[in-house]
């Protein structure tokens, strides 16, 4: 009888403790909304954010590489505006997910604060350079116009940071390419 009472009390503790201490994503989302006085859109979830990050690394980055490797013609503003909008849109999506993940205790969109900050800063640097070119800024060296080289160097910095992050995630077993 003592043995049965002991098993039942252990079972009761396990069930009671999981209800008292276990807080799933929905619970953490509600806590974050109440604590930080924010209202998250219904579509935001940890899975959505992980998919957004994966899509950025697996699809958006190759598109940016293709653009960087192609002919960047600074005489035409339309393509510069399009790529700037593309980068800004991806940054907005990632920043929204980063804020959600941070406030719900899941971490940061790019694993840690340092990496996330560096990638966002590199994205800002690309858009700032594109803004300057759209506004008519030109750069030259002894060989002539070098405006495209300036924006390529900003792309290189962003692409290297994302590639380094992707490599680190591969090593940790946290990133699987689709």
C-alpha positions as a printed Julia matrix, in Angstrom:
178×3 Matrix{Float64}:
  0.0    0.0     0.0
  2.84   2.38    0.83
  4.38   1.56   -2.53
  1.14   2.46   -4.36
  0.8    5.71   -2.41
  4.4    6.58   -3.24
  3.86   5.98   -6.98
  0.64   8.0    -6.97
  2.3   10.91   -5.17
  5.22  10.9    -7.65
  2.76  10.79  -10.54
  0.81  13.67   -8.99
  3.99  15.72   -8.63
  4.96  15.12  -12.24
  1.55  16.08  -13.58
  1.26  19.08  -11.26
  4.76  20.34  -11.94
  4.37  20.19  -15.72
  1.2   22.28  -15.47
  2.84  24.74  -13.09
  6.21  25.08  -14.83
  5.53  23.99  -18.41
  4.85  26.99  -20.59
  4.49  26.27  -24.27
  4.8   28.78  -27.09
  1.21  29.96  -26.75
  1.72  30.63  -23.05
  5.01  32.48  -23.69
  3.38  34.51  -26.47
  0.58  35.6   -24.11
  3.09  36.43  -21.36
  5.21  38.5   -23.73
  2.18  40.39  -25.03
  1.09  41.23  -21.5
  4.56  42.03  -20.17
  5.75  44.17  -23.1
  2.38  45.61  -24.09
  2.61  44.34  -27.67
  0.18  42.46  -29.85
  1.78  39.86  -32.1
  0.1   38.98  -35.4
 -1.58  35.58  -35.4
  0.75  34.15  -38.04
  3.88  34.63  -35.92
  5.19  31.42  -34.43
  8.59  29.89  -33.79
  8.14  27.6   -36.79
  7.14  30.5   -39.03
 10.24  32.43  -37.93
 12.53  29.46  -38.45
 11.05  28.99  -41.92
 11.54  32.71  -42.65
 15.2   32.5   -41.61
 15.73  29.33  -43.65
 14.06  30.88  -46.7
 16.29  33.93  -46.36
 19.45  31.84  -46.24
 18.39  29.28  -48.86
 16.59  31.47  -51.39
 17.08  35.21  -50.83
 20.85  35.03  -50.36
 21.42  33.16  -53.66
 19.25  35.79  -55.37
 21.4   38.55  -53.89
 24.56  36.72  -54.96
 23.22  36.46  -58.5
 22.43  40.18  -58.51
 25.87  41.05  -57.12
 27.64  38.83  -59.65
 25.6   40.19  -62.54
 25.98  43.53  -64.17
 25.16  46.24  -61.65
 24.41  49.25  -63.83
 24.24  52.36  -61.67
 22.86  54.46  -64.55
 19.44  52.85  -64.19
 17.67  53.54  -60.9
 14.78  51.04  -61.27
 16.81  47.88  -60.61
 18.6   49.6   -57.71
 15.24  50.5   -56.17
 13.94  46.95  -56.67
 16.88  45.3   -54.96
 16.73  47.86  -52.16
 13.04  47.01  -51.62
 13.91  43.3   -51.7
 16.55  43.72  -48.97
 14.33  46.0   -46.85
 11.4   43.58  -47.07
 13.54  40.63  -45.96
 15.0   42.67  -43.12
 11.51  43.69  -41.95
 10.38  40.06  -41.92
 13.48  38.92  -40.08
 13.31  41.81  -37.58
  9.67  41.03  -36.8
 10.58  37.42  -36.15
 13.65  38.41  -34.15
 11.55  40.59  -31.86
  8.97  37.82  -31.44
 11.59  35.18  -30.68
 13.44  37.47  -28.28
 10.31  38.45  -26.32
  9.01  34.87  -26.13
 12.35  33.56  -24.88
 13.25  31.52  -27.95
 16.51  33.38  -28.64
 17.42  35.47  -31.65
 16.68  34.98  -35.33
 20.36  34.41  -36.13
 21.24  32.42  -33.0
 22.7   35.25  -30.87
 22.57  39.02  -30.43
 25.98  39.66  -31.97
 25.36  37.76  -35.21
 21.83  39.1   -35.55
 23.06  42.68  -35.07
 25.88  42.23  -37.57
 23.61  40.8   -40.27
 21.01  43.53  -39.77
 23.75  46.2   -39.86
 25.11  44.71  -43.1
 21.62  44.79  -44.61
 21.34  48.45  -43.57
 24.72  49.13  -45.15
 23.58  47.62  -48.46
 20.39  49.69  -48.51
 22.27  52.84  -47.5
 24.69  52.36  -50.38
 21.83  51.69  -52.79
 20.1   54.86  -51.53
 23.25  56.87  -52.25
 23.48  55.46  -55.78
 19.78  56.12  -56.4
 20.32  59.71  -55.24
 23.11  60.07  -57.8
 26.29  59.48  -55.82
 29.25  58.32  -57.9
 32.57  56.86  -56.89
 35.63  56.83  -59.04
 39.21  55.67  -58.97
 42.12  56.03  -61.35
 40.47  53.58  -63.75
 37.16  55.43  -64.0
 33.71  54.91  -62.49
 33.74  52.52  -59.54
 30.22  52.98  -58.15
 29.22  49.36  -58.74
 32.3   48.15  -56.85
 31.15  50.07  -53.76
 27.76  48.37  -53.64
 29.35  44.98  -54.44
 31.63  45.35  -51.4
 28.55  45.94  -49.2
 26.91  42.84  -50.67
 30.12  40.89  -50.05
 30.05  41.82  -46.36
 26.42  40.75  -45.98
 26.9   37.52  -47.9
 29.99  36.59  -45.9
 28.21  37.14  -42.58
 25.27  34.99  -43.64
 27.58  32.29  -45.05
 29.58  32.25  -41.8
 26.35  31.92  -39.82
 25.11  29.14  -42.11
 28.4   27.26  -41.71
 28.24  27.58  -37.92
 24.65  26.3   -37.91
 25.7   23.34  -40.11
 28.42  22.5   -37.61
 25.94  22.69  -34.74
 23.47  20.54  -36.68
 20.83  23.29  -36.62
 20.56  24.05  -40.32
 19.44  21.68  -43.01
 19.29  22.92  -46.59
 16.17  22.06  -48.44
